[in-house]
Amino acid sequence: MAKLTTEALEAWRDRERRMAFATTGADGAPNAIWVLCAELHGDEAIVIADNSMAKTLENIARGGRASLLYIAPEREAYQVKGAVERHTDGPVYDGMKGWLDPRYPGRGAVLLRVEEVYRGAERIA
């Protein structure tokens, strides 16, 4: 498993709140959604709150990979790609419930394991 680089971690701290999260269906069709509620899980994973992502959850259940795109202050795009899994109990879920604003339902915690990191088109990890 890869890790977020120092550069990607610094960009994460100052990122725009809205991020794009993409998965693929069994037929290879892409599905992308906006996410607002996400936090680092060390430097090897990112946890995204499942507040309402039906099609995305179907894709995750079939074992697909995912990509999260975030924007740094200088308008630089960072993309994290990797395996993804959903947790509805246990430490990942409990951790998400600890930082999630109670206005959001937090039905589950989606864990994106860092396998590749890009700044624009350049692979940096």
C-alpha positions as CSV (number, residue, x, y, z in Angstrom):
1,M,0.0,0.0,0.0
2,A,1.2,3.5,-0.8
3,K,1.1,6.5,1.4
4,L,0.1,10.1,0.9
5,T,3.2,12.2,0.2
6,T,4.1,15.2,2.4
7,E,3.0,17.4,-0.5
8,A,-0.4,15.6,-0.8
9,L,-0.9,15.8,2.9
10,E,-0.2,19.6,3.0
11,A,-2.7,20.0,0.1
12,W,-5.3,17.9,2.0
13,R,-5.0,20.2,5.0
14,D,-5.8,23.3,2.9
15,R,-8.2,21.7,0.3
16,E,-11.5,22.9,-0.8
17,R,-14.3,21.2,1.1
18,R,-16.2,19.7,-1.9
19,M,-14.5,16.7,-3.5
20,A,-15.4,14.3,-6.3
21,F,-15.6,10.6,-5.5
22,A,-15.7,8.1,-8.4
23,T,-16.3,4.4,-8.7
24,T,-17.1,2.1,-11.6
25,G,-20.0,-0.3,-12.1
26,A,-19.8,-3.9,-13.1
27,D,-20.3,-2.8,-16.7
28,G,-17.3,-0.4,-16.4
29,A,-19.6,2.7,-16.4
30,P,-18.2,5.5,-14.2
31,N,-20.2,7.0,-11.3
32,A,-19.1,10.2,-9.6
33,I,-20.6,12.0,-6.6
34,W,-19.7,15.1,-4.5
35,V,-18.6,14.4,-1.0
36,L,-18.0,16.9,1.8
37,C,-17.4,14.7,4.8
38,A,-14.0,13.0,4.7
39,E,-11.0,12.7,6.9
40,L,-7.5,11.2,6.8
41,H,-7.0,7.8,8.3
42,G,-3.3,8.0,8.9
43,D,-1.3,8.6,5.7
44,E,-2.5,5.3,4.1
45,A,-6.2,5.8,3.8
46,I,-9.1,8.3,3.7
47,V,-12.5,7.8,5.4
48,I,-15.5,9.2,3.6
49,A,-18.9,9.4,5.4
50,D,-21.7,7.5,3.7
51,N,-24.5,10.0,4.0
52,S,-26.3,9.1,0.8
53,M,-24.5,7.2,-2.0
54,A,-26.7,4.3,-3.3
55,K,-25.0,3.7,-6.7
56,T,-21.6,4.2,-5.2
57,L,-22.3,1.6,-2.5
58,E,-23.4,-0.9,-5.2
59,N,-20.0,-0.4,-6.9
60,I,-18.1,-0.7,-3.6
61,A,-20.0,-4.0,-2.8
62,R,-18.8,-5.6,-6.0
63,G,-15.2,-5.0,-5.0
64,G,-14.4,-2.1,-7.3
65,R,-11.7,0.5,-6.9
66,A,-12.4,4.2,-6.4
67,S,-10.8,7.7,-6.9
68,L,-11.1,10.8,-4.7
69,L,-10.3,14.2,-6.3
70,Y,-9.5,17.2,-4.1
71,I,-8.4,20.7,-5.0
72,A,-5.6,22.5,-3.2
73,P,-5.6,26.4,-2.7
74,E,-3.6,27.1,-5.8
75,R,-6.2,25.2,-7.8
76,E,-4.0,22.1,-8.1
77,A,-5.9,18.8,-8.3
78,Y,-4.8,15.8,-6.3
79,Q,-6.3,12.4,-7.0
80,V,-6.1,9.4,-4.7
81,K,-6.9,6.0,-6.2
82,G,-7.2,2.6,-4.5
83,A,-9.3,-0.2,-3.1
84,V,-12.4,0.8,-1.2
85,E,-14.6,-0.9,1.5
86,R,-17.6,0.1,3.6
87,H,-17.7,-0.3,7.4
88,T,-21.0,-0.1,9.4
89,D,-19.4,-0.9,12.7
90,G,-15.9,-1.3,14.3
91,P,-13.1,1.2,14.7
92,V,-13.3,2.8,11.2
93,Y,-17.0,3.5,11.6
94,D,-16.7,4.6,15.2
95,G,-13.9,7.0,14.3
96,M,-16.0,8.5,11.5
97,K,-19.0,9.0,13.9
98,G,-16.6,10.8,16.2
99,W,-15.7,13.5,13.6
100,L,-18.9,13.6,11.5
101,D,-21.2,16.6,12.1
102,P,-24.3,15.2,13.8
103,R,-26.5,16.9,11.1
104,Y,-25.3,14.1,8.7
105,P,-26.6,10.5,9.0
106,G,-23.3,8.7,8.6
107,R,-24.9,5.4,7.6
108,G,-21.4,3.9,7.1
109,A,-17.8,4.8,6.7
110,V,-16.1,4.2,3.3
111,L,-12.4,3.5,3.6
112,L,-10.3,4.4,0.5
113,R,-6.9,2.7,0.8
114,V,-4.1,4.7,-0.9
115,E,-2.6,2.9,-3.8
116,E,-1.8,5.7,-6.2
117,V,-1.5,9.5,-5.7
118,Y,-1.5,12.1,-8.5
119,R,-0.9,15.8,-8.7
120,G,-2.6,16.7,-12.0
121,A,-1.5,14.1,-14.5
122,E,1.8,13.4,-12.6
123,R,1.9,10.3,-10.4
124,I,3.6,11.3,-7.1
125,A,3.1,8.0,-5.1
